[in-house]
């Protein structure tokens, strides 16, 4: 092998290495650009509220992709909660929050009852309501109500992933086009006020 051939082979190896390195960098930059686009869309779109066919309240939100440093910076309260769960932050991949409000009308017949205070029986009006989604037990003494309210909720969370297609219409690729969750409350009196879905990139 002549000296010129060795120099050409060396140059070819160097050029091939640079091309492969650039391809890797471009792929990484494309992935980051896709993440930024998805994050921008999530931040611009608010939570979409809707009703299911059964009339139940539901909400949909797309994923918000954050690095662990960004998660610690922008979601400090959530980080504190994760630490209180005795879970290592590096093991957390997804974080969901759901906020709900229950609106309902309470109606019942008041019944006479007796409460013992300071060893003296006192006549009061008792309130006892037991329903599937709430319970209220207490009594009315004069113009004040002393009661215990217990509400129950059942939330269903479904994660949906749509993958990009090769050339836009052929077979699916491994690249994620959209990822979102749908949250449905089984309690018909419960309104989903806010939902967040954070994916943490380690």
N, C-alpha and C positions, 0 to 999 in steps of 0.2 A: 504494500500500500504506500503510495507516494505521499510526500509531505502535503501537497495540495488536497489530496483526497481526505487526509486526516483533518485538515482545517475545515473542509466542507462538511465532513461528518460531525465535527464538534459544533460548527455553526448551526447545522440542522438540528442537533440535539438541544442546543440552547434555544433556538427559535421554537421548537416543539414544546419545550418546557414553559417558555413565556406564553405561548398560545393557550396551553392547558391551564396555567395560572390565571390568565385573563378570563377564560371561560368560567372557571370556578368563581372568580370575583363577580363576573356579570350575573351568574346564577344567584349568588348571595345578594347582590344589589336588587335583582328582580324580586326575590322573595321579600326583602325589606320594603320595597316599593308597594308590593301587593298588600303587606301588613299595614302600611301607612294608609293606603287607599281604603282598606276595610275599616280601619280605626276611624278615619275621617267620616266615612259613611255612617258608622255607628253613632258617632258623636253628633252628626247633623240630623239623623233620624231619631225621633223620640220613640218611646215605647208605643207600639200599635195595640190598641185595645179593641176587642171584638167579642161577639157572642158565638158560642158553638151551636151546632144544629139542635142540641138539647136545651139551649137557652142558658147555658152556664157562662159565667164571665171568664174571659181568657185574655192573655196579653202575649205579645211576641216582641223579642228584641234580638238583634244580631250581636255577634261576639265582639268584644273589645280586647285587642291583643296588646299586652303590656309586657315589658321585660320585668324581672324581679326588682330592679332598681326603680323603675317607673311605678310599679305597684306599691313599693314602700313609700315613695314620694307622694303619690296622689291618693292612695287609699290607706292612710296610716291607721285609721280606726279598724279597718278590716285586717290589717297585719297584726294589730294588738289582739283581735279576736282569735286569729289563727294561733298565735303564741299561747293564748289561754287554753286552747284545745290540746296543748302539749304535742303539737305536730310540727315537724321541721318544715320551715318555709320552702326549702328546696324540693320537698316532696309534693308540694301543692301544684297541681296543673291547671285546675279550673276552680273558679269561685263564683257562686250564684247568690244573689240576694233577691228576696221577694217581699214586698210590703203590701199589706192588705188592710182594708177597712170593712167592718161589718155594719150594715144598715138593716135594722129590723124594727118592727113594732111589737112591743110587749103588751099583752092583754091577758088578764086573768081575773077571777073572782076573788075578792078578799074574804078571808075566813077568820073567825074569832079564834084567838089562842091566848094562852097564859104564859107569862115569863116571870120567873122568880128573880127579884132584885132585893138585895139586902134583906133576905129571908121574908119578903112580902110578895105575894103573887100580884102581878099587874096585868090587866087586860090589854091586849094589843091586837092588831089586825095582821094576819099572816099572809105572806106572798109565797107561792110555790108554783114555779113553772118548769116543766121538763119537756124539752123538745129535742129533736135530733141534733141540732147544731148549737143549742145553748141551754143553760139551766140557770134559773134565778130563784134563790131561797132567802127569805128574810122576813122582817116584820116592820109594820108602820106603827110608831109610837108617837102619838100626838101629831106633830107636823113634820116628823123626820122619818127617813127610811134607812134601816140598817139591813143590808142584804149582801149576798155573795153571788156574783155573776160569773159563770163559767161558759166560755165559748169554745167551740170545736171547729177545726178546719181540716180539710184534706186537699192538698195541692198535688197536681200531677205535672211533672216537668218532662218534656220531650225535646231531645236535641236532634236537629235535622242538619245533615251535611250534604251540600251539592258540590260535585266535583267538576272541574273544568274538562272540556272535551277537546280531543285532538282536532285541530283545524276548526274548532268551534262547533262541530256537529257530529264528528265520528265518535269513536270509543272514548270512554272515560279515562282520565289520567289520574295520577296520585295527587295533583295539586287541588287544593280546596278553593272553590269559587265563592261559596257562602256557607256560613255556619251560624245557625240561630237556634234559640229555644222558644218553645211555646209553653206557657204556664196556664193551667186551668184549675179553677177552684170548684170543688164539688159542692160547696155551700152556695146555694143560689142567692143568699143575702150578702155575700162577701164580694167586695170590689177590689180588684188588683190595682193598686195605685202606682207601684213602681217595680221594675224588674231590672236587674243588671246581670251580665254574663261576661266574666273576665277570664281570658285564657292567658296564662303566664308562660312566657317563653324563657326558658332557663338559659 
